[in-house]
Amino acid sequence: MLAATVQGAPNVVGLNVVKAENFGLKEFDDSFTILHLAQAQRLVYGAAEPQVTAIQLQLRHTAQMPAARARLQQLLDGEWKSRDLAVVDFQTLAPVYGQTIEFFDSVFGFMATLIGVIVLFTVGNTMSMAVLERTTEIGTLRAIGQRQSGIRRLFVAEGLLLGLAGALLGTLAALGLAALINRSGLTWTPPGYVYAYPLQVRVWGAGAMLAGSAAGLIAVASLSAWWPARRAARLQIVDALRHA
């Protein structure tokens, strides 16, 4: 392998190639090579004193980064205080990762807002029609002693049931659709990549996301039923009874 040393001079080392792997990203495949540390030092530093410019730690999960950073900082402040070292996380080295996460958060946040608005108006319209169709029944309930708060609770409870049913059916549909997509063998090629990758939809392992989405839809459905319920509770008894 031919490479330039830190002084800019060409250097050659003999290597035994174990295997070639494809990472999918052309720029990465063209430049990325994994060597033993001693071989890499001979290639980069030649006959000069071998050095190490960075130590990379790979964690099992992103959630472990704060604990790992705290432990490394403790070592740097203690027994490694005399060494010129600094802790740099992956997002600092590769800002495109954070930018990609922010982009998808914005897209999915907009989609969630749009869905919430649709649910709000749909359930609100449904409850408004229910109030209109049951005006006589509302007047009858009020005439036999039902309070305004009781009427409000009836329609809010109906909106809550609509939200529960919709959230349950939506969750089951999402699970079924995800299983169908995962078994269909569909592939896609990400931007900047040259190879297609299997299209996988992760739903089963995202319990918090499912619960949050269902809870959000139930809350929006209940909220959208409040205004029609308030209007139904404030109907005049005489006007409601003679409504045709």
C-alpha atoms as one frame of an Amber mdcrd trajectory, in Angstrom:
protein
   0.000   0.000   0.000   1.294   3.429  -1.001   0.585   6.450   1.204   2.139
   9.754   2.234   3.817  10.090   5.611   3.220  13.012   7.948   6.217  14.738
   6.328   4.660  14.306   2.872   7.120  11.667   1.624   5.761   8.528  -0.099
   5.892   5.306   1.875   5.033   1.706   0.989   4.196  -1.243   3.226   3.313
  -4.833   2.373  -0.048  -6.074   3.613  -2.069  -9.256   3.512  -5.647  -8.389
   2.573  -8.117 -10.290   4.723 -11.346  -9.192   3.039 -13.044  -6.259   1.355
 -16.304  -4.902   2.714 -18.765  -2.520   1.156 -20.108   0.310   3.301 -22.322
   1.627   0.511 -20.969   5.188   0.531 -18.535   5.656  -2.363 -16.427   8.366
  -0.713 -16.082   6.207   2.384 -15.249   3.032   0.424 -12.570   4.866  -1.571
 -10.608   5.982   1.487 -11.410   3.789   4.471  -8.902   1.053   5.369  -8.598
  -0.914   8.595  -5.044  -1.916   9.613  -3.304  -3.174  12.699  -1.953  -0.269
  14.723   1.697  -1.176  14.138   1.183  -1.451  10.368  -0.645   1.894  10.221
   2.132   3.559  12.204   4.811   2.205   9.869   2.821   3.444   6.890   2.172
   6.952   8.237   5.337   7.636  10.259   7.865   5.441   8.437  11.114   5.165
  10.397  10.134   8.008  12.764   8.786   7.463  16.241   5.294   5.911  16.010
   2.463   7.970  17.429  -1.293   7.854  17.894  -3.445  10.835  16.957  -6.786
   9.585  18.286  -8.412   6.752  20.209 -11.912   5.818  19.117 -14.343   4.247
  21.590 -17.430   2.458  20.298 -20.399   2.192  22.656 -23.371  -0.124  22.498
 -25.945   2.682  22.558 -26.049   6.444  22.133 -27.579   6.753  25.609 -24.233
   5.658  27.071 -22.404   8.730  25.714 -22.946  11.016  28.754 -21.614   8.369
  31.157 -18.643   7.614  28.894 -17.844  11.315  28.521 -18.016  11.828  32.298
 -15.691   8.877  32.921 -13.166  10.036  30.303 -13.247  13.569  31.664 -12.585
  12.160  35.134  -9.496  10.385  33.797  -8.313  13.511  31.976  -8.660  15.562
  35.148  -6.890  12.895  37.185  -4.141  10.487  36.171  -4.049  11.715  32.545
  -3.920  15.403  33.464  -0.402  15.855  32.082  -1.405  14.485  28.646  -2.657
  16.736  25.868  -5.964  14.970  25.335  -9.542  16.049  24.673 -12.871  14.226
  24.417 -14.735  14.753  21.134 -18.039  12.979  20.494 -19.277  11.587  17.198
 -21.748  14.403  16.564 -18.923  16.941  16.756 -16.765  14.946  14.352 -19.679
  14.283  11.986 -22.122  17.226  12.212 -24.114  15.824   9.311 -25.453  13.180
  11.740 -27.057  15.806  13.974 -28.296  17.761  10.964 -29.954  14.625   9.592
 -31.668  13.934  12.924 -32.901  17.527  13.117 -34.195  17.323   9.541 -36.206
  14.177  10.222 -37.470  15.592  13.535 -38.766  18.630  11.649 -40.409  16.502
   8.952 -42.076  14.109  11.386 -43.025  16.980  13.695 -44.801  18.702  10.809
 -46.545  15.445   9.878 -47.652  14.899  13.489 -49.022  18.442  13.655 -50.874
  17.966  10.381 -52.390  14.678  11.567 -53.384  16.301  14.860 -55.172  19.130
  13.045 -56.991  16.632  10.799 -58.090  14.579  13.819 -59.164  17.751  15.633
 -61.433  18.931  12.830 -62.710  15.455  11.928 -63.752  14.519  15.448 -65.064
  18.026  16.065 -67.243  17.811  12.952 -68.461  14.337  13.949 -69.398  15.510
  17.432 -71.094  18.625  16.046 -73.273  16.413  13.830 -73.989  14.182  16.838
 -75.160  17.214  18.829 -77.358  18.361  15.947 -78.932  14.921  15.493 -79.561
  14.438  19.227 -80.898  17.849  20.084 -84.274  16.435  21.094 -82.649  13.752
  23.254 -80.473  16.409  24.909 -83.597  18.444  25.696 -85.277  15.357  27.147
 -82.296  14.602  29.392 -82.199  18.204  30.560 -85.943  18.166  31.195 -85.715
  15.117  33.501 -82.967  16.724  35.552 -79.659  16.079  33.829 -77.201  18.877
  34.559 -75.119  20.714  31.989 -71.981  19.039  33.337 -73.572  15.642  32.742
 -74.327  16.504  29.117 -70.728  17.683  28.630 -69.393  14.471  30.127 -71.543
  12.362  27.798 -70.156  13.958  24.633 -66.582  14.192  25.907 -66.773  10.496
  26.795 -67.998   9.770  23.275 -65.053  11.699  21.842 -62.726   9.783  24.153
 -64.155   6.476  22.920 -63.700   7.587  19.314 -60.073   8.438  20.089 -59.500
   5.093  21.824 -61.020   3.144  18.938 -59.069   5.133  16.357 -55.785   4.770
  18.261 -56.293   1.018  18.690 -57.187   0.436  15.041 -54.350   2.699  13.881
 -51.807   0.865  16.045 -52.950  -2.528  14.760 -52.877  -1.254  11.176 -49.358
   0.149  11.679 -48.108  -3.151  13.086 -49.669  -5.131  10.258 -48.398  -2.765
   7.562 -44.893  -2.779   9.064 -44.832  -6.587   9.082 -46.025  -6.632   5.463
 -43.333  -4.155   4.342 -40.579  -5.983   6.232 -41.514  -9.268   4.567 -41.977
  -7.834   1.078 -38.251  -7.516   0.296 -38.484  -3.861  -0.758 -35.195  -1.969
  -1.049 -34.130   1.662  -1.327 -30.926   3.544  -2.119 -30.164   6.399   0.314
 -28.811   9.685  -1.090 -25.080   9.450  -1.731 -25.048   5.646  -1.608 -24.499
   3.280  -4.485 -26.136   0.104  -3.160 -29.744  -0.623  -2.309 -30.577  -1.633
   1.244 -33.571  -3.587   2.561 -36.449  -1.348   3.600 -37.287  -2.092   7.224
 -39.981  -0.424   9.340 -39.311  -0.606  13.071 -42.597  -0.586  14.957 -42.541
  -3.581  17.308 -39.476  -2.296  19.159 -40.762   1.273  19.468 -43.253   0.862
  22.304 -42.736   4.389  23.625 -43.441   5.869  20.189 -46.620   3.801  19.780
 -47.856   4.702  23.251 -47.059   8.388  22.750 -48.781   8.515  19.367 -51.876
   6.746  20.710 -52.023   8.981  23.782 -51.637  12.085  21.625 -54.463  11.059
  19.302 -56.744  10.227  22.249 -56.002  13.605  23.838 -56.686  15.455  20.582
 -59.948  13.545  20.054 -61.099  14.348  23.594 -60.160  17.999  23.181 -61.987
  18.276  19.869 -65.156  16.909  21.505 -65.133  19.539  24.266 -66.492  22.486
  22.275 -69.465  20.587  20.749 -70.140  19.138  24.229 -70.147  22.633  25.718
 -72.551  23.848  23.030 -74.834  20.864  23.634 -74.888  21.509  27.389 -75.892
  25.168  26.898 -78.937  24.408  24.720 -82.194  25.802  26.026 -84.482  22.981
  27.152 -87.595  24.300  25.399 -85.740  24.961  22.122 -84.123  21.513  22.235
 -87.451  19.730  22.863 -89.204  21.357  19.924 -86.248  20.873  17.558 -87.215
  18.921  14.451
